Amino acid sequence: MSVDQLNPEPLWSQLAAILREQIKAGDYEPRQVLPSEAHLQQEHGVARGTVRRAVRALAEEGYVVVIQGRGTFVAPRESWPES
């Protein structure tokens, strides 16, 4: 899965949706670190700001926790919004 440059939906929103689904599907387990910003940039062909905005959205929703200097970790399932 990757972002679609031709889709009118903002790239950060597409990337957040991709990561959200990967988290929900168990591709990333609770307390597991997400790939680095650089890795996500390269993998999805987007700018650093796009990755940061997507991660910020996931943090606001409760799916991830950002720890300065350590990385971005998947939050415990009880922090996730009801689906």
LUMVEX-270761 format. One record per residue (C-alpha): residue number from 0; residue in three letters; z, y, x. Coordinates in pm, 1 decimal. Layout:
+-----+---------+----------+----------+----------+
| num | residuo |       pz |       py |       px |
+-----+---------+----------+----------+----------+
| NUM |     ALA |        Z |        Y |        X |
...
+-----+---------+----------+----------+----------+
This chain:
+-----+---------+----------+----------+----------+
| num | residuo |       pz |       py |       px |
+-----+---------+----------+----------+----------+
|   0 |     MET |      0.0 |      0.0 |      0.0 |
|   1 |     SER |    -80.9 |    345.8 |    121.6 |
|   2 |     VAL |   -129.5 |    695.4 |     -9.3 |
|   3 |     ASP |   -461.1 |    790.8 |   -167.0 |
|   4 |     GLN |   -587.1 |   1119.3 |    -23.4 |
|   5 |     LEU |   -816.7 |   1164.2 |   -327.4 |
|   6 |     ASN |   -538.6 |   1119.6 |   -582.9 |
|   7 |     PRO |   -427.3 |   1453.8 |   -733.3 |
|   8 |     GLU |    -61.1 |   1342.4 |   -716.1 |
|   9 |     PRO |    111.0 |   1503.1 |   -414.2 |
|  10 |     LEU |    109.5 |   1283.3 |   -104.2 |
|  11 |     TRP |    488.1 |   1302.2 |    -68.5 |
|  12 |     SER |    528.0 |   1176.4 |   -425.3 |
|  13 |     GLN |    287.4 |    888.0 |   -363.7 |
|  14 |     LEU |    472.0 |    793.7 |    -44.0 |
|  15 |     ALA |    810.0 |    814.6 |   -218.2 |
|  16 |     ALA |    678.1 |    583.3 |   -492.3 |
|  17 |     ILE |    552.6 |    333.8 |   -233.1 |
|  18 |     LEU |    882.5 |    330.0 |    -45.1 |
|  19 |     ARG |   1081.6 |    313.1 |   -371.3 |
|  20 |     GLU |    887.3 |      5.8 |   -482.3 |
|  21 |     GLN |    930.3 |   -157.2 |   -140.5 |
|  22 |     ILE |   1305.0 |    -97.8 |   -161.0 |
|  23 |     LYS |   1325.9 |   -234.6 |   -515.4 |
|  24 |     ALA |   1115.1 |   -537.9 |   -418.1 |
|  25 |     GLY |   1354.3 |   -619.1 |   -134.2 |
|  26 |     ASP |   1116.2 |   -537.3 |    150.1 |
|  27 |     TYR |   1402.8 |   -321.3 |    277.9 |
|  28 |     GLU |   1751.8 |   -452.1 |    209.0 |
|  29 |     PRO |   2056.7 |   -233.5 |    140.9 |
|  30 |     ARG |   2198.6 |    -86.9 |    463.8 |
|  31 |     GLN |   1874.6 |   -165.3 |    649.0 |
|  32 |     VAL |   1717.5 |    119.9 |    843.7 |
|  33 |     LEU |   1378.3 |    243.4 |    724.0 |
|  34 |     PRO |   1095.7 |    279.9 |    976.3 |
|  35 |     SER |   1095.9 |    603.4 |   1176.4 |
|  36 |     GLU |    920.4 |    916.8 |   1055.4 |
|  37 |     ALA |    660.2 |    867.1 |   1329.4 |
|  38 |     HIS |    593.7 |    510.5 |   1215.4 |
|  39 |     LEU |    561.0 |    610.9 |    849.0 |
|  40 |     GLN |    330.3 |    900.3 |    948.6 |
|  41 |     GLN |    101.6 |    668.1 |   1138.5 |
|  42 |     GLU |    114.1 |    385.7 |    884.7 |
|  43 |     HIS |     27.3 |    609.5 |    589.3 |
|  44 |     GLY |   -184.6 |    873.1 |    762.1 |
|  45 |     VAL |     27.2 |   1167.5 |    649.7 |
|  46 |     ALA |    202.4 |   1462.0 |    815.4 |
|  47 |     ARG |    566.3 |   1465.4 |    922.5 |
|  48 |     GLY |    650.5 |   1712.1 |    643.4 |
|  49 |     THR |    508.2 |   1470.3 |    388.2 |
|  50 |     VAL |    731.5 |   1190.8 |    517.4 |
|  51 |     ARG |   1035.9 |   1418.3 |    521.1 |
|  52 |     ARG |    973.6 |   1535.1 |    162.9 |
|  53 |     ALA |    931.9 |   1174.8 |     42.8 |
|  54 |     VAL |   1253.0 |   1065.3 |    215.3 |
|  55 |     ARG |   1439.3 |   1368.8 |     77.3 |
|  56 |     ALA |   1326.2 |   1272.9 |   -274.6 |
|  57 |     LEU |   1451.4 |    915.6 |   -225.1 |
|  58 |     ALA |   1783.4 |   1047.6 |    -92.6 |
|  59 |     GLU |   1820.7 |   1275.3 |   -396.2 |
|  60 |     GLU |   1752.8 |    975.5 |   -622.5 |
|  61 |     GLY |   2013.4 |    762.7 |   -440.8 |
|  62 |     TYR |   1781.5 |    505.2 |   -282.4 |
|  63 |     VAL |   1842.5 |    606.2 |     78.8 |
|  64 |     VAL |   2106.3 |    773.8 |    292.2 |
|  65 |     VAL |   2001.1 |    992.5 |    585.4 |
|  66 |     ILE |   2241.7 |    996.1 |    878.7 |
|  67 |     GLN |   2153.8 |   1266.3 |   1129.8 |
|  68 |     GLY |   2081.2 |   1114.8 |   1469.5 |
|  69 |     ARG |   2097.6 |    756.0 |   1342.5 |
|  70 |     GLY |   1820.0 |    714.4 |   1087.9 |
|  71 |     THR |   1750.0 |    663.5 |    721.9 |
|  72 |     PHE |   1918.3 |    365.6 |    560.3 |
|  73 |     VAL |   1866.7 |    195.6 |    225.9 |
|  74 |     ALA |   2163.0 |    278.4 |      4.2 |
|  75 |     PRO |   2370.6 |      5.6 |   -161.3 |
|  76 |     ARG |   2217.1 |   -108.6 |   -490.6 |
|  77 |     GLU |   2499.8 |     46.2 |   -693.0 |
|  78 |     SER |   2379.8 |    389.4 |   -573.8 |
|  79 |     TRP |   2031.7 |    335.8 |   -715.3 |
|  80 |     PRO |   1948.2 |    490.8 |  -1053.1 |
|  81 |     GLU |   1933.8 |    261.2 |  -1353.7 |
|  82 |     SER |   1581.6 |    126.8 |  -1403.1 |
+-----+---------+----------+----------+----------+
